[in-house]
């Protein structure tokens, strides 16, 4: 039963990692008669691509933008699905809860093109907000082209699109909490906030720690399509992140070695962050993503 999944994992996850060898080559896709010949005949340059990468100021700008967005989204986005899941779990009517869940899940299935178009219609230079401000005698804002507030814009877009979808795991965890605990604490006089603090949040803690560890592994992956679509509007200084840097400096200008070096650097940092976060989880008494040996 697991054979198809293992084959897919091998073909689309493990086999492509062999391509990381071009991070240590002056890779030329046209030097051989086939893809394998190009790998074999391209000259090895050791850490030359990494040296070029770390001397590129655009790379450090992209890294800084990525880290800042990761930290900002970790603080202001990560807690929102937990808060929304607790609110949904408190809705007594099952029919009303199902309806609200359907409404908040729906934006997850929209493409980034549709999401950004919606925000342009609301917050763009000719959007609803600008027209309302113009009719009120105020100077219209064009939030979609302001690089100073771009991090707020992309976080808001992410919240609108995915906060509802992020509640699924937490709602499943809430359903696993023994309801007898709530009834016993209520009979002992515990109020709503005390039950939330002593029963609900401890019940969610293993899931929160697990998702936080997994999020740390993707700390340097804040998105690609969302930033590419808005890069020209706000400028690369605000919208350049590591994923777009890899695209523009490898695919767009065919410097595959430099792009592979940037991608390998991002993966190595993600692995280190996962190991550190997992060790911290063990110190806090949680299992983490793998058991302590």
CORMO-V960046 format. One record per residue. PHI is phi in whole degrees, -180 to 180 (none if undefined). Layout:
{{PHI} {PHI}}
//
This chain:
{{none} {-90} {-60} {-59} {-65} {-65} {-65} {-62} {-63} {-67} {-72} {-105} {-123} {-83} {-61} {-63} {-65} {-63} {-67} {-67} {-63} {-71} {-66} {-109} {-125} {-88} {-70} {-128} {-69} {-106} {-77} {-117} {-83} {-144} {-62} {-65} {-62} {-63} {-65} {-72} {-89} {-70} {-71} {-85} {-126} {64} {-97} {-61} {-67} {-69} {-62} {-64} {-64} {-74} {-92} {-87} {-63} {-66} {-65} {-67} {-63} {-65} {-65} {-64} {-60} {-64} {-64} {-64} {-66} {-61} {-64} {-64} {-71} {-66} {-80} {-105} {-106} {-58} {-72} {-64} {-61} {-65} {-62} {-68} {-64} {-65} {-64} {-64} {-67} {-86} {-72} {-74} {-72} {-65} {-67} {-66} {-64} {-63} {-64} {-64} {-61} {-62} {-68} {-79} {-77} {-55} {-61} {-61} {-88} {-80} {-75} {-65} {-61} {-69} {-63} {-68} {-61} {-61} {-67} {-63} {-66} {-90} {-117} {-74} {-63} {-113} {-84} {-63} {-64} {-64} {-65} {-64} {-66} {-64} {-67} {-87} {84} {-101} {-75} {-65} {-98} {-120} {-66} {-70} {-117} {-95} {-67} {-70} {-113} {-66} {-64} {-68} {-64} {-68} {-68} {-63} {-62} {-65} {-63} {-62} {-81} {-122} {-66} {-67} {-64} {-70} {-79} {-59} {-64} {-71} {-65} {-64} {-66} {-65} {-68} {-88} {-77} {-64} {-68} {-63} {-63} {-66} {-66} {-66} {-69} {-66} {-68} {-87} {95} {-72} {-81} {-63} {-68} {-67} {-67} {-63} {-74} {-98} {-121} {-67} {-65} {-62} {-68} {-88} {-56} {-59} {-69} {-62} {-64} {-62} {-68} {-66} {-64} {-63} {-65} {-64} {-64} {-104} {-61} {-98} {-120} {-96} {129} {-130} {-61} {-61} {-84} {-62} {-67} {-110} {-63} {-69} {-75} {-111} {94} {-69} {-60} {-95} {-102} {-77} {-123} {-61} {-64} {-73} {-62} {-61} {-66} {-72} {-98} {-125} {-70} {-68} {-109} {56} {-95} {-65} {-63} {-65} {-63} {-66} {-63} {-64} {-66} {-68} {-61} {-63} {-65} {-65} {-65} {-62} {-63} {-62} {-65} {-64} {-63} {-67} {-66} {-68} {-64} {-64} {-63} {-63} {-65} {-88} {90} {-101} {-77} {77} {-86} {-149} {-74} {-74} {-74}}
//
